[in-house]
Amino acid sequence: MKYSADRPFADPEKAARKLMEIASTVEPVQDRRIHIEKINGPFLFSHGGNPAEYSAGLALAIQRGWLSVHESGTFVRFTQAGADLFA
């Protein structure tokens, strides 16, 4: 018996890759900054992720060195490793 549908981003790897995909489409502003709301909005509302999946995906992207987050938490930047994913 199956009680619920599988979540598309239940795997943090899939969530992190989707976040990277979304971030790659955003035009950076001053000093290569990408505002965090330009990533979390599409992930949560357009792609159907939930906050736990978003947090797990973002943490994994940071852990793998794909993104760096400013101490204020308001924007991220691609690292070289993150940029290499789309090269």
LINQUIMO-V739775 format. One record per pair of residues at least 12 apart in sequence whose C-alpha atoms are under 7 Angstrom apart, sorted by sequence separation. I is the first residue (numbers start at 1). J is the second residue. D is the distance in whole Angstrom. If there is no record, write none. Layout:
i=I j=J d=D
i=I j=J d=D
This chain:
i=66 j=78 d=6
i=67 j=79 d=5
i=66 j=79 d=5
i=65 j=79 d=7
i=66 j=81 d=5
i=67 j=82 d=6
i=23 j=39 d=6
i=65 j=81 d=6
i=66 j=82 d=4
i=22 j=39 d=6
i=65 j=82 d=7
i=19 j=39 d=7
i=19 j=43 d=7
i=15 j=53 d=6
i=36 j=74 d=6
i=15 j=54 d=7
i=35 j=74 d=6
i=36 j=75 d=5
i=9 j=49 d=6
i=35 j=75 d=4
i=36 j=76 d=6
i=12 j=53 d=7
i=16 j=57 d=4
i=34 j=75 d=5
i=35 j=76 d=6
i=15 j=57 d=5
i=16 j=58 d=6
i=33 j=75 d=6
i=34 j=76 d=5
i=10 j=53 d=6
i=33 j=76 d=6
i=34 j=77 d=6
i=9 j=53 d=6
i=12 j=56 d=5
i=13 j=57 d=7
i=16 j=60 d=6
i=33 j=77 d=5
i=12 j=57 d=5
i=16 j=61 d=5
i=32 j=77 d=6
i=12 j=60 d=7
